[in-house]
Amino acid sequence: MVVSETLPNGLSERLRRHIADGGYEHNQRLPPERLLCGDFGVSRGELRKALAELESDGLIWRHVGRGTYIGTRPVINLDDVAYLETLARPIKVIEARLAIEPELARLAAGHGTKADFDDIALCCRLCREARDWRTYEAWDTKFHLAVARATHNKVLFHLFETLNVVRRSIVWGQLRASKRPPRDHASFGEHEAITTAIASRDVVTAQSLMRAHLKSVRDRVLPALGV
C-alpha cells in the first residue's frame, strides 16, 4: 500500500483508518465530500485525489451524483445478495469460506505484488493492535479482502466479496469475555503465518495455513453458537 507523498499528512492512510474504525458495512455510503473535507481539514481536490487512490485499491467506489460507497463497484444485483442473506446460516458460510479462501491464499502467493503483500501485512498488524472487538473485526475483514485482492483475479475477488457481504449480514451472537481480543488470540498468529507464507510466495503453505485458520475459526465459533 503506497501513500501518495503529494497528499497532506498521509491523507490516504487517515481515510483508510477512518473507514476501518467507523465500522462501515459493504456498500454503505460515506459522508458527503464537503463533510469529509471539513473533518480532515483538506480541500476538495486533495480529498478527491485520496479517494481516487482508495478506489484504485478497491476499498471504495464512487457513483457520480450519488456519493462514495464502501467496497468495490457491484457487478451483481444487490437484490440477489439480499436473497442469499435470508438463506445463510453460520455453518454454511464457513463451509463456503473453506471451499474458496484456501485457493485465494494460494493464488495470492503466486500472483501478488509487493504492494499487495504490504497491504496484507498492514491489515494483519492492525488486527493485533485493535483496541476493541469491532475494530479487530473490521481489520480482519480487510485482511481477508486483501488476500483475495492479491490474486489479481477479478472474478474470484467479486465472488469472495459477495460471500463476505453475506457473512457480515449474519448475527453471529458471540459472547465476548473481554473488551478487546486477548494477546494470545489464536487468529493473530494464524494471520501472521499466512502473511509470511504469501509474501514468501510459498503457495502450498499459504493454502494449507488458510485452511487451518478457517477450521480454527469454525471450531471456536460454531460450538459457542450451539451448532
N, C-alpha and C positions, 0 to 999 in steps of 0.2 A: 504494500500500500504506500504510494508515494504522495506526499502532501505538497502541493504547488508552493514554491517559495514566493510567488507573486501575491499570494493571498495574505491578508493581515492576521498575525497572531495565530497561525495554524488553523484558519477558519474551517477548512475541510474536516480536520480532526475534531474540532469543537462541535461541529454539526453531527458527526458520527456519534460522539458521546451523548449529545442531546437526544438523538433518536434512540440510542440504546437505553439510556436512563429514563426516557419518557415512557417506556413500556408500550410503544405503538404496536398495533396489530397490522398484519399484512393488508395492504390496500387502504389503510386508514389515511386520511388526509392530514398533511402537516398544516400548521397555522399559515395564514397568508404571508406573502413576501414582506409586506410593509411591517407586519408584527415581528417577523424574524429579523429584519434589518434593525429594528429598534432594540430587540433583545440582545443582538450581538454587536451593536454599535458599528455597523458597516453600511456601505452604500448598496443600492440595488444591483449595480453592476458587479460588485465584489461578491455579493450573495449568489447571484446567478452563475458566476464562474465556479464557485464552490459547489453549487447544486449540480452543475454540469459534470463535475468530477465524480460526485457521488452517483449520478445517473449512469455514467460510463462504467462504474464498478458494479452496477446492478442493485444498489442499495435503495434507490428511489426511482420513480418515473413521473414524468410531467405531462399534463394534458393542457394544451393552450386554452385559456379562458376558464378553466375549471380548477386548476391547482396542482399541487405536488403530493404524490402518494408514496407510501412505503412499499418496497419490493420492486420487482421488475414488471414491465408493462404486461398486462394479462394477454395471453394468446388463446385462452379458452373462455367459454361462457361461465361467468361467475355464478349463474344460477345452478349450473351443473355441480360446482364445488359445494354450494349450499345444500344440494340434494345429497351429496356424499356425506356431508357433516351429519345429516339425520340418520345415516346408516352406520356410522363409525362407532366402534367400541374399542376401548384401550388395547385389548389383546390383538384385534385385527390391525390396528395401526402399527403396533410393534412388529407384527409378522410382516407387514408391508415394508417397514424400515429394514428389517433383516434381509428381505429379498433384494432391496435396492442399494442401500448405503455401503455395504462392503465393496460392491463393484465400483461405486463412485470413488471410494478411497483408493482403489487400485488404479483407476483412470487418472485421478488427481496426481498420484505419484508418477505416473508415466507421462502426463501431458502438462502438468502445472509449470508455471514460470516462477522465478524468484519472487516477483511481486505477489503472486498467489500464495507462496509459502509464507511470506512475511505477513500477509493478511490472516492466514490460518493461525500463525504463531501469536499475533496480536490478540485475536479472539480468545485463544487458549489462555494467554496471560491474564486477560481481563476477567475471564471466568474465575480464576483463582483469587483475583483482587476484589471481587464483588463484595459489597458491604451488606447486601441483603439478598434474599432468595429471588426476588423479582428481577433484580439486576443480573444475577447469575443466570437465570433462565433466558433473559434477553440475549446475553452473550453466548450462551450455549446454543441457542437457535442460530445465531450468526456464525458460530464455529462450524456447524454442520452445513449451513448455506455456503460458507467459504470453501469447504471441501468440494461441494457439488459444483460451485462455480469454477474451481480449478481444473475440472475435467475438460473445459472448453467444448463441451457437448451441449448445445442449447436445448436439444430435445430432452435429454436426460435432466438438465437443470430445471426446465419448466415442469416436467413430471414430478421431480422432487419438490418443487415449490408448491405444487398442488397438494401433495401428501403433507407437506409441512403446514399448510393452511388448515387442512382437516385435523391434523394433530393438535394444533393450537386451539381449535374450536371445542375440544373435549374438556369437560370439567373433571380433572383427574382426582381432585379431592384428597391430595396427600396432606397428612398432618405433619407439620414441621416442629421439631423439638427445639429449634434454635432460630434466632432472627436471621442468621446468615449460614451458608454452608460451613460445616466444620473443617478444620485444617486438613483432616485426613479423609475428606470426601472422596470416594472412590473415583469419581469421574475426572478429578484433577489429574491424577497420574495416568489414567486411560487416555485423556485428551493429549497429554504431553507425549505419550508414547506414539500415538497416531501421528501427531505433528512431526515428530522426529523421523518416523518411517517415511512419511510422504516427502519431506524435504530431502531425505536421503535417496529418493527415487526407488525405494525398496517396495515394489508393487505387491509382492506376495505377503510381506509382513504388514503392510498398510491395510490390505484387505482382511487379513486374519485378525488384526487388532481392532478394526472397526466392528467386525462381527462379535468379537469377545466383549467389546464395550456395550453394544446393544443388548447382548444377552445379560450382561451385568445390570443394566438399567431395567430390563424385564424382570429379573429375579429380585430386584429391590422394590419395584413399583407395584407389580401385579398382586403379590401377597398382601400388601398394605391396602389394596382395594377390594380384597376378598375374592380375587379371581383365581 
